[in-house]
Amino acid sequence: MPKQNAKGLTDMTAGSPLGHIVRFSIPLLIGNLFQQFYNMADSIIVGNFMEERDAAQAAVNTGMPVIFLIVALFAGLGMGATIILSQNYGAKQMDAVRKTIRTVYTLVLTISVPLTILGIAVTPSLMRLLGVPDNAADSGTMDMAVTYVRIIFIGLIGSLGYNINAGILQGLGDSKTPLRFLIVSTVINVVLDLLFVAVFGWGVAGVAIATIIAQAFSWLYGIWYIHKKYPELELSLLKLGVNKPILSKMLRLSLPSALQQSLFSIGSLFMQRLVNQGGEPFMAGFGNATRIDAFVFLPVFSFFAALTTFTGQNMGRKEIGRVKQGLKVTLIVSLAVYTVIAVVTVVFGRFLLALFNQTDIVIAYGMNYIYAVIPFSFIIIVQFMLVAVMRGAGQVMVPLLTTIIGFIAIRVPAAYLLEHFFGKEKMFYSYAIGWVVSLIAASIIFATGRWQRKSLVMHDLGEGDAPDIAL
């Protein structure tokens, strides 16, 4: 049985590695299912309750990479905090845990407001950069995309806050509480989506408003819940502060992760621009297929997060053997689970795509993506698990390097070349090309063993380094 305290935080430095990873992954998997359904709800509802369904889905699907770019910056920051939290929790340095939480929250709240204002201002320019149709004869895709993205930007703090709450708890071994937050948010989002679109007829604006309301509620509910159940963490919006040694360590860890996420997002924007040149049905088909693809990868993402936390805690105790054992069992389980899900997805792909949009040409374009991507995704799974270990150990430059090499330098140029010489339907084979290169790069870096010498345990943090700031 896992070593767990009365509050639900799990010590992964003793007991079965497979048991810890599976138990930690299950709530994450359920949470990721809700997260993807949460993300898909907008596309499904506008695709079934709006007359201009192709244009509306194209607008929502085009807007998502822009939002992901901003959230990715904070995801890198959250990953740095999670790594520090997991290693210090494994080393029983609770003072460092509390000060890390205060530091990351102070940083997020400070940056989020100006970022929201900037995002609202530049949204039209971003949409034009992505090649969204913008002429008098189109069906309104540009206007709907701008509306959707701007409203999402208004509620950006809710999304960032939820992810920070989840990252804090996952770093301490609690993957169940973030699931509760997400379930509440998903239910609110779906109910409000149906109300605002099907009943009130607010269209794309309705699904965006529903999203930010649900995210804000989940974030604030999460703060209240953590404050009540885990008072020892001292999470409060009225008691924040920055610890300089932790901030310095967090930024050194976070900046490569944030840059990696940002480069991935920028690459996705270039891919989206190429897709947008194919017209609204192609845009809708691509967006719907990527949402199904995200569902297929949910177990992999769950195992990735579990292995990262497992590695972090055991690196805090210098248990290298347990880390390697955790990597082995996670690779076996994740590949086995993915194979089953991938086969089902390819066989029933048309049925799944029809849930979003029943237009034949949109379904056909979506199947182009599924046939080109799903059968080869086992390549990236192996790379993910190698990166999870190195990231949990604190070697955060690895994801950055593999992203630059495999995605920016290989996949994006390959997509443009394939589209130019073989047609837009063949551009998706660029994914497998990039993955092969990324796996080779990650394997070489992993084999050097440098990740085994990382340590992020913080000792002797003086109270004077973390002044409380009243907001």
N, C-alpha and C positions, 0 to 999 in steps of 0.2 A: 504494500500500500504506500502511496506517496506520503512523504512527511509534510503535514499541513498543520498550520496553527488554527486556533479557534476562529480566526477572522476569515479564513479561506485563502491566505497567501501560502504558496507552495515552495518548499525547499527542495530543489531538484538535485542537490549534491549527494543524495543517498537514495538507494532503491533502484528499481529496474529502469534503465534509460527508455526502453520501449514503452513501459507503462506510463512514465511521466509524459512522454511526447504524445502518446495517443490520447491520454486523459486531458492534456492541455489543448490538444488540437480539436477535440470534439466540440467544445463550446465555440472555438474560433470558427470552425466549419459552419456550424449553425448560424453564427453571427454573420459570416461572409455570405451565406445564402440569403439572409435577410437584407444584407447590404446590397447585393446584386439585384434582388427583387425591388428594393428601394430605388436603385438607379434605373431599373427597367420600367418601373411603373409609369414614369413620364412618357416614354416612347410608346408603351402599350396603349395607354389611355388616349393620347393624341392620335394614334394610329387607328383607333376604333371608334372614337367619338367626335372626330373633326372631319369635315368634308374635304379639306385640303390636307389629307393625311400624309401624302408623300412630302410636301413642302414642310409640314409641321415636324415630321420625323427627321427630315434633313436638317432643320434648324436646331432641334434638340441635340441630335447626334453631333453636329458641327460644334455646338457650344461646349460640349463636355470636355474636349481636349484643352480648351482655354482654361476652364475651371480647374482641371487636373493640374495644369502647369502651376497655378498659384498654390493649390493645396500641396503639391509635391515639394515646394520650397519648405513648407512647415513640416511635411512628412520627414524630410531629412533632419530637421531640428528635433523632431520627436524621436527619431531613431537614435540620435546621439544621446538624448536623455534616457531612453529605454536601456541602452547598453550600459550606461553608467549606473542606473538604478539596479539592474540585474546583477552586475558584478559586486556592487557594494552591499546589496541585500544578501548575496551569497556569502560575503565576508562579514556579515552582521554589523555593518557600519550604518546604523539607523540615522545617526545625525547627518551623515552625508546624503542619505536617501531623502530626508525632509528638506534639506537645503537645495537639493537638485530639483525637487518639485516646485519650490518657491521660485527658483531661478528661471525655469522653463516657462512657467505661467506668466511671470513678469515680462519676459521677452516677447511672448506671443501677444499679450494684450497691448504692449507698446507698439508693435509693428502693424497689427491688423487694421487699425483705423485708417492710416494713410494709404495702406495697400488697397483697401476697399475703395477709397475715393479715386485713386489712380486707375483702378480697374474699370470703374464706371465711365471715366473720361475717355479711355482709349478703346473701349469695346468696338465702336464702329470701325476704327482703323484695323483692329485685329481681324474682324470679319472680312474686310476687304482683302487683307493680306492672305487670308485663307482661301480666297477665290469664291466666296459665297455669291451666288447670282444677285446682281444689283442693277436691275433695269426695269423700265416701266412695264415691260411685257411679262415679267416673271410672276410667280404666284405668291409673292410676299415672303420668300425664304429669308432674305436679308433682314427685313423689319422684325420678323419673328425671332431670328437668331439674336439680334441686338437686344430685344426685349427680354428674352430668356436669360441671357448672360448677365445683363445689368441687374436684374432682380436677384439672381444667385449671388452676385457680388455684394449686394446690400446685406445679405444674411451670411456672409462669409465667416464671421466670428463664431457662429453656431457650429459650423462644420469643423473649423479648426479646434474649437474647444472640446467637442466630442472626441476628436482623434487624440488630443493631448491626454484627456482623461483615460481613454482606452490604453494608450501607450504606457502611462504610469502604472496602471494595474497589471498589464501584461508583463512588464518588466519585473514586477514583484511576484509573478506566478499566479495571478488571478485572471483567468480568461472567462469566467462565468459572469462577473458583474458587467463588463462591457456589453455582453450579449443582452442583458436585461435592458440596458439603455437603448440598444439598437432595435429591439423588438418594439418597444414603446414608440420610438421614432418612426419605424416602418408603418405601423398601424395608423398612426396619425397622418402620415404622408399619403397613404393610399385612400383613406377616407376623404381627406381634403381634396386630393386629385379628382376623385369622382364628383364631389360636391361642386368644385369650382369649374370643372370642364363640362361634365355631363348635365349638371343642373343649371349652373349660372352661365355657362357658355363663355367663360373667360379665355378659353384657348390656351396657347402656350404660356401666357402670363399666369394663368391659373395654376398650372403645374409647377411653375417656378415659385409662386407665392406659397403653395402647399409645402414645397421642399424646405424653404427657409424657416417656416413656422415649426415644422417637425424637428429640424436640426437645432433650432434655438431651445426648444423644450427639452430635447435630449441632453444638450450641454448643461443647462441649468439644473435639470433633475439629477444629472451625474454629479455635479458639485455638491448638491445637498446630500445625496446618498453616500458619497465618499466621506464627507465631513461627519456624517452620523455614524457610519459603520467602521470607518478607519480613522478615529480621531488622532491616533498617534502619527498620522501622516501630515496633520496640520494644514490641510488644504482649505484656504479661505481667500476670497477675492479682496477681503479687507486686511489681510496679513500677508503681504508679498515682499519680496526682496531679492537681491542679487548677491550671490556668493562669488567673488572674483575668481578663486581657483577653479571652482566648478564651471563657471561660465567660460573660462579659457579652455578647459578640457572639453566642454560640450561643443564649443564652436569649432575646435580642431576636429572633433568627430563629425559634427553636423555639416560643416561646409562641403566636404567631399560628397556626403550623402545627398545634401540639397542640390549640389551641382549635378550629381549623377541623375537625380530625379528630374531636374530641370532640363538636362540634355535629352533625356528620354522623352520628356514632354515636347520639347522643341522639335525633336525628330518626328514625333507623332503629328505635330502641326504641319510639317512638310508632307507627311504621308496624307494627312487630311486634305491638304491643298491639292495634291495629285488626284485624290478620290473625287474632290469637288468638281474637277474638270470633266468628270464622266457624266454629270447631270444628276438631277434629283433622285431618280430611281436607283442609280448606282450608289449615291450617297446613303440613301435609306437602307439598301441591301447590305452595304458594308457596315453601317452602324449597328444594324440588328444582328448581324453575324458576330461582330466583336462582343456584343453583350452575351450571346450564347457561349462564345469562347471563354469569356470571363467566368461563366458558371462552371465550365469544364475544368478550369484551373483552380477552383475554390479549394479542393483538398490540398493541392500543392502549396497554395499561399498559406493555408493553415499549418501545414507541416513546416514550412519555412519559418513562420513566426515562432512556432514551438521550439524548433531546433536552435533558433537565434537566442531565445531566452535560456534554454537548457545549456547552451554553450557559455553564455555570459555568466550564469551562476557557477558553473563548474570551473571556468577560468578564474573566477574569484577565489577558488580554493586550489587552483593549479592542478586540477584533475584532468590532465590531457588524455589519459586512456579512456575515461568515461566520455569525453567529447568525441573521440574517434568511434567509439562504440555507438554513440547516439547517431552519428552521421551514417554509419552502415545500416542500421535498422530503419532509419528514416528514408534512405534511398530505396530500399527494398519495398517498403510499404507504399511510398508515394508512387513509384512506378507501377506497382500492381493495381492500385486503385485507379490511377489515371488511365491505364489500358482499357479497363472495363468501361469507364465513362466515355472515353473517346470513341469506342466502337458503337456504343448506343447513339452518340451524337451524330456520327456519320450516317448511320442507318436511318435515323428519324429526323435528319436535318430539315427536310422540307416541312414536316409537320411543326417543328419548333419555330421555324421562321414565319410560318403562317399565323402564329400567335401574335406577332407584331404587325404584320401587313400581309393581306391575302392577294396582293397584286402579283401576277405570275413573273413579270420581269424583275421585280424587287426580290422575290424568292430565288430566282435563278442567279442573280448577282450575289446573293448571300451564300448560295451553295458553292460558288467559285471560291470564296474565302475559306469555307469549311474544308473543301477537298484539298486546298493548297496548304493549310496551316495545321489542322488537327492531327493528321497522321505523323507529323514530324516534331511534335511538341515535346516528345520524350527527351530530345536533345537539350532543351532549355531547362528541363526539370533537374538533370544532373548538375548543370551549372548553378542553378538556384541553391541547391543544397550545399555545394562547396562554398558559395558566397555566404550562406547563412552561418556556417561555422566561422569563417574568417571575419564576418561582420560582428558576430557575437563576441569574438575575441578582441574586437576593437580595430581590426585592419580594414578601415572603411574606404581606403583608396581602391580596393579591388573592384567593387561594383562600378566605380567611376571609370576605371580603365576598361573594363569589359563592355560598358555601355558605349564609350567612345569608339572602341574598336569594332564591336559587333553591330551596333545599331547605327551610330552616326556615320562611321567611315564605310560600312559595308551595306547594311540593309536599305537605308534611304537611297543611296546612289543606285543600288541594284534594282529597286522598285521603279525608279525613273527609266532605267535602261530596259527593263523587261516590258514596261508599258509602251515605250517608244518602238521597240522592235517586234514585240509579240502581241500587243494589245492590252487594254486595261484589265482584262480578266486574268492575265498571267502575272500581274505585278505582285500578287500575294505570295508567290514562291520566294520572294526576297526574304521573308521571315526565316525560312530554314537556312538560307545561305548565311545570314547574319548570326544565327544561333550556333552554327558549327564553329565559326571563327571565335565567338564569345566563349564557348566551352573550352576550346584549345587554350585560349589566353588564361581563363580561370584555373584550369588544371595545372598549367605551368607555374602560376603564382602559388597555388596551394602546395605544390610539391616542394617548394623551397623551404617550407616549414617556418617562415618568419612569423606567422600568426600565433605560433605556440609561445612566443616570448612577450606577448602583449599583456599589460596589466593596467586596470583603470581604478583600482581600489584607492579611495581617498582617506587619509588618516589625518588626525590632528587639525581639524578645521575650526578655527577660532570663531566664537560668536560675533566678534567685531567685524568679520568679513562678510556677514550677511545681515545688514540692517533691515529692519522691517519698514515697509513703505505703506502708509495708509492711503487708500484710494478713495 
